[in-house]
Amino acid sequence: MSRRIPISPLSAQSFAPYGDVLEAEGAPDKLINDGKCRRFHDRADLDFGDGGRAGVSIFHAELRALPYEFDLIERHPDGSQAFVAMSADPFLVIVSDGPEAQPKAFLTNGKQAINFHRGTWHGVLTPLSGSGIFAVVDRIGDTANLQEHRFDAPWVVVA
């Protein structure tokens, strides 16, 4: 028997316990490039731990559909991880307060990226439309920096 999770719109306030929402909303912090570019400055708390460094990778994830069934979450104990879609398409973001807690699901609006705080339990990259190509900023270092948990019964994200 699967367990159902409703989707909530992604907002900085609702996502704050898990990470940062990166978006160009509100007034810009600075005008740069001779006034032709609005800079929304320092929008994510990137954390690469001791002995790590920032790395930018490109991920190409398979498109998924709703209802979306999953039984796997993961976390990165040694560093944060940011997902930046390389197309203007919404994607699903799943987070959890731990393996025993009920996960939560958020839907980006197509103009948002996210940064998971270090140690945040989350689902895998889940594009619902578009190219499935993402720039991912995360920790590069000597440790594996990955822990996975499989639920005994799957969860289903519903619209």
N, CA and C atoms as a LAMMPS dump frame, in Angstrom:
ITEM: TIMESTEP
0
ITEM: NUMBER OF ATOMS
477
ITEM: BOX BOUNDS ff ff ff
-5.0000000000000000e+02 5.0000000000000000e+02
-5.0000000000000000e+02 5.0000000000000000e+02
-5.0000000000000000e+02 5.0000000000000000e+02
ITEM: ATOMS id mol type element x y z
1 1 1 N 0.854 -1.188 0
2 1 2 C 0 0 0
3 1 3 C 0.888 1.234 0
4 2 1 N 0.617 2.14 -0.89
5 2 2 C 1.409 3.363 -0.963
6 2 3 C 0.783 4.446 -0.088
7 3 1 N 1.601 5.364 0.322
8 3 2 C 1.186 6.484 1.15
9 3 3 C 1.25 7.75 0.312
10 4 1 N 0.249 8.643 0.431
11 4 2 C 0.122 9.8 -0.448
12 4 3 C 0.686 11.066 0.198
13 5 1 N 1.293 11.899 -0.657
14 5 2 C 1.831 13.183 -0.252
15 5 3 C 1.299 14.231 -1.227
16 6 1 N 0.639 15.278 -0.731
17 6 2 C 0.212 16.358 -1.639
18 6 3 C 1.389 17.263 -1.976
19 7 1 N 1.281 17.977 -3.089
20 7 2 C 2.312 18.924 -3.508
21 7 3 C 1.932 20.32 -3.032
22 8 1 N 2.921 21.038 -2.507
23 8 2 C 2.757 22.448 -2.151
24 8 3 C 3.606 23.287 -3.087
25 9 1 N 3.179 24.522 -3.369
26 9 2 C 4.049 25.408 -4.149
27 9 3 C 5.311 25.701 -3.344
28 10 1 N 6.435 25.79 -4.027
29 10 2 C 7.697 26.086 -3.362
30 10 3 C 7.758 27.568 -3.029
31 11 1 N 8.097 27.878 -1.774
32 11 2 C 8.334 29.262 -1.36
33 11 3 C 9.532 29.272 -0.425
34 12 1 N 10.195 30.409 -0.343
35 12 2 C 11.362 30.527 0.534
36 12 3 C 10.991 30.214 1.983
37 13 1 N 9.83 30.654 2.418
38 13 2 C 9.409 30.443 3.802
39 13 3 C 9.131 28.969 4.088
40 14 1 N 8.386 28.29 3.215
41 14 2 C 8.048 26.889 3.475
42 14 3 C 9.25 25.962 3.337
43 15 1 N 10.236 26.361 2.539
44 15 2 C 11.403 25.522 2.283
45 15 3 C 12.57 25.817 3.226
46 16 1 N 12.484 26.898 4.004
47 16 2 C 13.593 27.352 4.85
48 16 3 C 14.194 26.283 5.761
49 17 1 N 13.404 25.37 6.365
50 17 2 C 14.041 24.356 7.213
51 17 3 C 14.961 23.393 6.447
52 18 1 N 14.805 23.329 5.132
53 18 2 C 15.527 22.343 4.323
54 18 3 C 16.615 22.955 3.452
55 19 1 N 16.484 24.242 3.155
56 19 2 C 17.459 24.871 2.272
57 19 3 C 16.994 26.224 1.792
58 20 1 N 17.555 26.622 0.663
59 20 2 C 17.314 27.947 0.116
60 20 3 C 16.59 27.846 -1.22
61 21 1 N 15.7 28.809 -1.479
62 21 2 C 15.08 28.95 -2.789
63 21 3 C 15.836 30.066 -3.499
64 22 1 N 16.317 29.764 -4.686
65 22 2 C 17.066 30.745 -5.476
66 22 3 C 16.144 31.273 -6.554
67 23 1 N 15.836 32.574 -6.488
68 23 2 C 14.967 33.179 -7.483
69 23 3 C 15.22 34.677 -7.535
70 24 1 N 14.903 35.259 -8.648
71 24 2 C 15.063 36.703 -8.844
72 24 3 C 13.741 37.381 -8.521
73 25 1 N 13.434 37.464 -7.247
74 25 2 C 12.191 38.074 -6.774
75 25 3 C 12.51 39.277 -5.913
76 26 1 N 11.605 40.245 -5.913
77 26 2 C 11.797 41.448 -5.124
78 26 3 C 12.791 42.383 -5.783
79 27 1 N 13.212 43.362 -5.038
80 27 2 C 14.162 44.337 -5.564
81 27 3 C 15.557 43.723 -5.642
82 28 1 N 16.286 43.993 -6.703
83 28 2 C 17.648 43.467 -6.791
84 28 3 C 18.546 44.129 -5.75
85 29 1 N 19.612 43.439 -5.372
86 29 2 C 20.564 43.981 -4.415
87 29 3 C 21.467 45.032 -5.053
88 30 1 N 21.754 44.851 -6.35
89 30 2 C 22.658 45.767 -7.041
90 30 3 C 22.284 45.825 -8.517
91 31 1 N 22.623 46.962 -9.127
92 31 2 C 22.611 47.063 -10.584
93 31 3 C 24.07 47.003 -11.021
94 32 1 N 24.36 46.128 -11.994
95 32 2 C 25.734 45.972 -12.467
96 32 3 C 25.744 46.059 -13.993
97 33 1 N 26.91 45.932 -14.575
98 33 2 C 27.069 45.951 -16.034
99 33 3 C 26.462 47.212 -16.636
100 34 1 N 26.917 48.336 -16.106
101 34 2 C 26.469 49.64 -16.595
102 34 3 C 24.951 49.801 -16.47
103 35 1 N 24.382 49.197 -15.408
104 35 2 C 22.956 49.321 -15.145
105 35 3 C 22.067 48.415 -15.975
106 36 1 N 22.644 47.495 -16.716
107 36 2 C 21.871 46.629 -17.611
108 36 3 C 21.593 45.242 -17.018
109 37 1 N 22.057 44.998 -15.803
110 37 2 C 21.863 43.685 -15.176
111 37 3 C 21.524 43.875 -13.704
112 38 1 N 20.462 43.214 -13.273
113 38 2 C 20.056 43.25 -11.868
114 38 3 C 20.668 42.036 -11.168
115 39 1 N 21.408 42.286 -10.1
116 39 2 C 22.057 41.207 -9.349
117 39 3 C 21.27 40.935 -8.068
118 40 1 N 20.822 39.707 -7.911
119 40 2 C 20.174 39.228 -6.694
120 40 3 C 21.264 38.451 -5.964
121 41 1 N 21.91 39.089 -5.032
122 41 2 C 23.199 38.692 -4.475
123 41 3 C 23.098 37.625 -3.375
124 42 1 N 23.986 36.656 -3.438
125 42 2 C 24.248 35.697 -2.349
126 42 3 C 22.97 35.03 -1.838
127 43 1 N 22.271 34.322 -2.696
128 43 2 C 20.96 33.758 -2.384
129 43 3 C 20.991 32.361 -1.78
130 44 1 N 22.162 31.723 -1.659
131 44 2 C 22.223 30.37 -1.108
132 44 3 C 23.354 30.247 -0.101
133 45 1 N 23.113 29.473 0.939
134 45 2 C 24.119 29.19 1.952
135 45 3 C 24.867 27.924 1.53
136 46 1 N 25.831 28.092 0.63
137 46 2 C 26.61 26.952 0.154
138 46 3 C 27.58 26.531 1.245
139 47 1 N 27.692 25.219 1.461
140 47 2 C 28.477 24.674 2.567
141 47 3 C 29.206 23.445 2.048
142 48 1 N 30.515 23.503 2.002
143 48 2 C 31.286 22.389 1.459
144 48 3 C 32.136 21.699 2.51
145 49 1 N 31.889 21.986 3.783
146 49 2 C 32.548 21.286 4.87
147 49 3 C 34.057 21.464 4.864
148 50 1 N 34.683 20.832 5.832
149 50 2 C 36.137 20.88 5.941
150 50 3 C 36.76 19.996 4.871
151 51 1 N 37.697 20.525 4.154
152 51 2 C 38.421 19.729 3.174
153 51 3 C 37.709 19.538 1.853
154 52 1 N 36.57 20.174 1.664
155 52 2 C 35.856 20.055 0.4
156 52 3 C 35.966 21.332 -0.407
157 53 1 N 35.511 21.241 -1.64
158 53 2 C 35.478 22.419 -2.497
159 53 3 C 34.198 22.384 -3.315
160 54 1 N 33.837 23.522 -3.869
161 54 2 C 32.652 23.605 -4.717
162 54 3 C 32.941 22.954 -6.061
163 55 1 N 31.974 22.21 -6.534
164 55 2 C 32.045 21.635 -7.868
165 55 3 C 30.743 21.902 -8.591
166 56 1 N 30.82 22.133 -9.895
167 56 2 C 29.632 22.303 -10.718
168 56 3 C 29.594 21.139 -11.695
169 57 1 N 28.538 20.341 -11.618
170 57 2 C 28.349 19.196 -12.504
171 57 3 C 27.076 19.406 -13.303
172 58 1 N 26.936 18.68 -14.382
173 58 2 C 25.707 18.697 -15.17
174 58 3 C 25.048 17.329 -15.011
175 59 1 N 23.774 17.333 -14.603
176 59 2 C 22.998 16.104 -14.454
177 59 3 C 21.938 16.085 -15.562
178 60 1 N 21.69 14.928 -16.128
179 60 2 C 20.603 14.757 -17.097
180 60 3 C 19.675 13.686 -16.537
181 61 1 N 18.592 14.123 -15.906
182 61 2 C 17.661 13.229 -15.213
183 61 3 C 16.496 12.851 -16.115
184 62 1 N 16.018 11.625 -15.959
185 62 2 C 14.827 11.182 -16.69
186 62 3 C 13.612 11.966 -16.217
187 63 1 N 12.747 12.33 -17.153
188 63 2 C 11.5 13 -16.801
189 63 3 C 10.598 12.026 -16.056
190 64 1 N 9.862 12.532 -15.092
191 64 2 C 8.912 11.741 -14.301
192 64 3 C 7.526 12.322 -14.514
193 65 1 N 6.525 11.639 -14.001
194 65 2 C 5.143 12.096 -14.136
195 65 3 C 4.412 11.903 -12.811
196 66 1 N 3.342 12.672 -12.64
197 66 2 C 2.463 12.514 -11.476
198 66 3 C 1.358 11.549 -11.826
199 67 1 N 0.897 10.744 -10.908
200 67 2 C 1.435 10.575 -9.571
201 67 3 C 2.828 9.945 -9.635
202 68 1 N 3.705 10.379 -8.748
203 68 2 C 5.093 9.94 -8.728
204 68 3 C 5.334 9.079 -7.49
205 69 1 N 5.709 7.833 -7.698
206 69 2 C 5.947 6.893 -6.591
207 69 3 C 7.444 6.786 -6.333
208 70 1 N 7.829 6.842 -5.055
209 70 2 C 9.24 6.71 -4.699
210 70 3 C 9.392 6 -3.359
211 71 1 N 10.563 5.397 -3.162
212 71 2 C 10.864 4.762 -1.883
213 71 3 C 12.28 5.076 -1.408
214 72 1 N 12.955 6.013 -2.072
215 72 2 C 14.345 6.34 -1.77
216 72 3 C 14.503 7.818 -1.456
217 73 1 N 15.183 8.105 -0.347
218 73 2 C 15.645 9.461 -0.052
219 73 3 C 17.138 9.373 0.238
220 74 1 N 17.792 10.526 0.157
221 74 2 C 19.225 10.569 0.405
222 74 3 C 19.587 11.866 1.092
223 75 1 N 20.81 11.911 1.608
224 75 2 C 21.331 13.167 2.153
225 75 3 C 22.833 13.202 1.948
226 76 1 N 23.372 14.421 2.076
227 76 2 C 24.794 14.649 1.882
228 76 3 C 25.333 15.266 3.178
229 77 1 N 25.938 14.443 4.051
230 77 2 C 26.345 14.931 5.375
231 77 3 C 27.52 15.899 5.359
232 78 1 N 28.266 15.95 4.258
233 78 2 C 29.474 16.776 4.229
234 78 3 C 29.327 18.063 3.422
235 79 1 N 28.143 18.323 2.853
236 79 2 C 28.014 19.547 2.083
237 79 3 C 26.615 19.77 1.547
238 80 1 N 26.355 21.013 1.194
239 80 2 C 25.082 21.387 0.589
240 80 3 C 25.033 20.905 -0.857
241 81 1 N 23.835 20.984 -1.457
242 81 2 C 23.675 20.585 -2.86
243 81 3 C 22.592 21.461 -3.49
244 82 1 N 22.952 22.129 -4.59
245 82 2 C 22.02 23.015 -5.286
246 82 3 C 21.642 22.417 -6.631
247 83 1 N 20.345 22.473 -6.972
248 83 2 C 19.826 22.043 -8.269
249 83 3 C 19.352 23.282 -9.018
250 84 1 N 19.928 23.536 -10.188
251 84 2 C 19.571 24.672 -11.015
252 84 3 C 19.141 24.144 -12.379
253 85 1 N 17.839 24.17 -12.65
254 85 2 C 17.326 23.681 -13.933
255 85 3 C 17.892 24.52 -15.065
256 86 1 N 18.255 23.854 -16.154
257 86 2 C 18.8 24.573 -17.31
258 86 3 C 17.719 24.804 -18.369
259 87 1 N 16.463 24.704 -17.95
260 87 2 C 15.312 25.088 -18.76
261 87 3 C 14.295 25.689 -17.798
262 88 1 N 13.378 26.457 -18.313
263 88 2 C 12.398 27.143 -17.459
264 88 3 C 11.182 26.262 -17.22
265 89 1 N 11.43 25.084 -16.653
266 89 2 C 10.352 24.123 -16.409
267 89 3 C 10.287 23.766 -14.933
268 90 1 N 9.081 23.631 -14.386
269 90 2 C 8.942 23.225 -12.99
270 90 3 C 9.545 21.84 -12.742
271 91 1 N 10.029 21.64 -11.514
272 91 2 C 10.465 20.311 -11.098
273 91 3 C 10.014 20.06 -9.677
274 92 1 N 9.932 18.797 -9.33
275 92 2 C 9.446 18.361 -8.027
276 92 3 C 10.607 18.317 -7.05
277 93 1 N 10.384 18.791 -5.823
278 93 2 C 11.388 18.772 -4.766
279 93 3 C 10.785 18.035 -3.579
280 94 1 N 11.42 16.949 -3.164
281 94 2 C 10.943 16.141 -2.036
282 94 3 C 11.956 16.262 -0.912
283 95 1 N 11.478 16.529 0.303
284 95 2 C 12.33 16.64 1.485
285 95 3 C 11.712 15.868 2.632
286 96 1 N 12.527 15.571 3.637
287 96 2 C 12.029 14.865 4.813
288 96 3 C 12.84 15.284 6.03
289 97 1 N 12.19 15.273 7.187
290 97 2 C 12.878 15.553 8.441
291 97 3 C 13.643 14.337 8.954
292 98 1 N 13.667 13.267 8.183
293 98 2 C 14.403 12.056 8.541
294 98 3 C 13.707 10.838 7.986
295 99 1 N 14.369 9.693 8.022
296 99 2 C 13.793 8.469 7.462
297 99 3 C 12.473 8.028 8.108
298 100 1 N 12.22 8.429 9.36
299 100 2 C 10.975 8.036 10.028
300 100 3 C 9.855 9.043 9.816
301 101 1 N 10.176 10.208 9.255
302 101 2 C 9.186 11.278 9.085
303 101 3 C 8.494 11.177 7.725
304 102 1 N 7.284 11.731 7.653
305 102 2 C 6.582 11.794 6.375
306 102 3 C 7.251 12.828 5.489
307 103 1 N 7.623 12.464 4.258
308 103 2 C 8.227 13.441 3.348
309 103 3 C 7.231 14.54 2.971
310 104 1 N 7.777 15.635 2.466
311 104 2 C 6.991 16.749 1.937
312 104 3 C 7.395 16.941 0.489
313 105 1 N 6.454 17.405 -0.335
314 105 2 C 6.727 17.63 -1.757
315 105 3 C 6.399 19.069 -2.119
316 106 1 N 7.297 19.688 -2.87
317 106 2 C 7.129 21.047 -3.35
318 106 3 C 7.293 21.045 -4.863
319 107 1 N 6.634 21.99 -5.517
320 107 2 C 6.773 22.152 -6.954
321 107 3 C 7.336 23.539 -7.233
322 108 1 N 8.455 23.599 -7.963
323 108 2 C 9.011 24.891 -8.352
324 108 3 C 8.108 25.515 -9.411
325 109 1 N 8.285 26.801 -9.637
326 109 2 C 7.428 27.493 -10.606
327 109 3 C 8.088 27.656 -11.979
328 110 1 N 9.229 27.038 -12.188
329 110 2 C 9.933 27.153 -13.453
330 110 3 C 10.947 28.278 -13.481
331 111 1 N 10.943 29.122 -12.445
332 111 2 C 11.917 30.219 -12.342
333 111 3 C 12.693 30.129 -11.031
334 112 1 N 12.64 28.963 -10.389
335 112 2 C 13.29 28.785 -9.097
336 112 3 C 14.306 27.652 -9.167
337 113 1 N 15.364 27.802 -8.403
338 113 2 C 16.332 26.737 -8.165
339 113 3 C 16.337 26.505 -6.657
340 114 1 N 16.942 25.427 -6.213
341 114 2 C 16.968 25.147 -4.774
342 114 3 C 18.376 24.738 -4.35
343 115 1 N 18.649 24.967 -3.084
344 115 2 C 19.89 24.534 -2.452
345 115 3 C 19.522 23.813 -1.166
346 116 1 N 19.815 22.511 -1.099
347 116 2 C 19.579 21.752 0.134
348 116 3 C 20.696 22.051 1.128
349 117 1 N 20.325 22.325 2.378
350 117 2 C 21.32 22.468 3.426
351 117 3 C 22.052 21.148 3.634
352 118 1 N 23.253 21.226 4.137
353 118 2 C 24.03 20.024 4.461
354 118 3 C 23.212 19.114 5.382
355 119 1 N 23.157 17.823 5.053
356 119 2 C 22.482 16.839 5.893
357 119 3 C 20.979 16.726 5.688
358 120 1 N 20.382 17.501 4.799
359 120 2 C 18.934 17.451 4.572
360 120 3 C 18.56 16.198 3.789
361 121 1 N 17.635 15.427 4.323
362 121 2 C 17.117 14.258 3.602
363 121 3 C 16.236 14.758 2.464
364 122 1 N 16.455 14.224 1.26
365 122 2 C 15.697 14.679 0.098
366 122 3 C 15.544 13.563 -0.925
367 123 1 N 14.564 13.764 -1.806
368 123 2 C 14.373 12.836 -2.908
369 123 3 C 15.385 13.09 -4.011
370 124 1 N 15.351 12.235 -5.005
371 124 2 C 16.259 12.375 -6.138
372 124 3 C 15.758 13.482 -7.058
373 125 1 N 16.599 13.884 -7.974
374 125 2 C 16.25 14.912 -8.944
375 125 3 C 15.048 14.451 -9.759
376 126 1 N 13.962 15.259 -9.763
377 126 2 C 12.688 14.816 -10.32
378 126 3 C 12.081 15.863 -11.25
379 127 1 N 12.592 15.973 -12.476
380 127 2 C 11.964 16.886 -13.438
381 127 3 C 10.649 16.3 -13.949
382 128 1 N 9.648 17.153 -14.103
383 128 2 C 8.343 16.706 -14.597
384 128 3 C 8.131 17.056 -16.063
385 129 1 N 8.941 17.978 -16.583
386 129 2 C 8.853 18.366 -17.988
387 129 3 C 10.173 19.015 -18.379
388 130 1 N 10.31 19.349 -19.646
389 130 2 C 11.521 20.019 -20.101
390 130 3 C 12.616 19.052 -20.494
391 131 1 N 13.859 19.511 -20.365
392 131 2 C 15.012 18.729 -20.818
393 131 3 C 15.532 17.755 -19.779
394 132 1 N 15.275 18.018 -18.505
395 132 2 C 15.841 17.191 -17.443
396 132 3 C 17.301 17.491 -17.18
397 133 1 N 17.82 18.584 -17.755
398 133 2 C 19.224 18.935 -17.572
399 133 3 C 19.341 20.006 -16.488
400 134 1 N 20.227 19.754 -15.535
401 134 2 C 20.43 20.625 -14.379
402 134 3 C 21.914 20.874 -14.169
403 135 1 N 22.258 22.08 -13.746
404 135 2 C 23.573 22.344 -13.173
405 135 3 C 23.441 22.042 -11.685
406 136 1 N 24.374 21.286 -11.155
407 136 2 C 24.347 20.912 -9.748
408 136 3 C 25.637 21.408 -9.102
409 137 1 N 25.466 22.183 -8.042
410 137 2 C 26.61 22.702 -7.293
411 137 3 C 26.654 21.951 -5.977
412 138 1 N 27.723 21.174 -5.786
413 138 2 C 27.839 20.437 -4.537
414 138 3 C 29.297 20.219 -4.176
415 139 1 N 29.499 19.511 -3.075
416 139 2 C 30.827 19.309 -2.504
417 139 3 C 31.596 18.257 -3.286
418 140 1 N 32.826 18.599 -3.613
419 140 2 C 33.766 17.649 -4.185
420 140 3 C 34.842 17.447 -3.13
421 141 1 N 35.097 16.188 -2.771
422 141 2 C 36.094 15.903 -1.736
423 141 3 C 36.375 14.416 -1.662
424 142 1 N 37.132 14.031 -0.659
425 142 2 C 37.564 12.644 -0.525
426 142 3 C 36.511 11.725 0.075
427 143 1 N 35.496 12.264 0.758
428 143 2 C 34.472 11.418 1.368
429 143 3 C 33.353 11.131 0.366
430 144 1 N 32.625 10.054 0.607
431 144 2 C 31.517 9.669 -0.284
432 144 3 C 30.398 10.709 -0.263
433 145 1 N 30.148 11.348 0.888
434 145 2 C 29.153 12.412 1.042
435 145 3 C 27.761 12.012 0.56
436 146 1 N 27.399 10.751 0.75
437 146 2 C 26.066 10.288 0.351
438 146 3 C 25.599 9.205 1.31
439 147 1 N 24.398 9.398 1.843
440 147 2 C 23.717 8.369 2.624
441 147 3 C 22.341 8.192 2.011
442 148 1 N 21.905 6.943 1.854
443 148 2 C 20.6 6.651 1.262
444 148 3 C 19.732 5.887 2.26
445 149 1 N 18.426 6.076 2.114
446 149 2 C 17.454 5.325 2.917
447 149 3 C 16.309 4.886 2.01
448 150 1 N 15.95 3.617 2.099
449 150 2 C 14.779 3.099 1.381
450 150 3 C 13.654 2.863 2.381
451 151 1 N 12.467 3.396 2.038
452 151 2 C 11.295 3.199 2.879
453 151 3 C 10.774 1.777 2.694
454 152 1 N 10.151 1.227 3.736
455 152 2 C 9.557 -0.112 3.656
456 152 3 C 8.393 -0.154 2.677
457 153 1 N 7.645 0.944 2.603
458 153 2 C 6.536 1.063 1.664
459 153 3 C 6.705 2.361 0.886
460 154 1 N 6.325 2.375 -0.389
461 154 2 C 6.536 3.6 -1.177
462 154 3 C 5.595 4.73 -0.775
463 155 1 N 6.01 5.933 -1.111
464 155 2 C 5.196 7.132 -1.007
465 155 3 C 4.783 7.526 -2.413
466 156 1 N 3.626 8.166 -2.547
467 156 2 C 3.154 8.636 -3.845
468 156 3 C 2.852 10.121 -3.749
469 157 1 N 3.505 10.905 -4.605
470 157 2 C 3.239 12.34 -4.683
471 157 3 C 2.096 12.543 -5.658
472 158 1 N 1.055 13.234 -5.199
473 158 2 C -0.14 13.451 -6.029
474 158 3 C -0.347 14.948 -6.245
475 159 1 N -0.975 15.278 -7.352
476 159 2 C -1.254 16.683 -7.681
477 159 3 C -2.324 17.24 -6.757
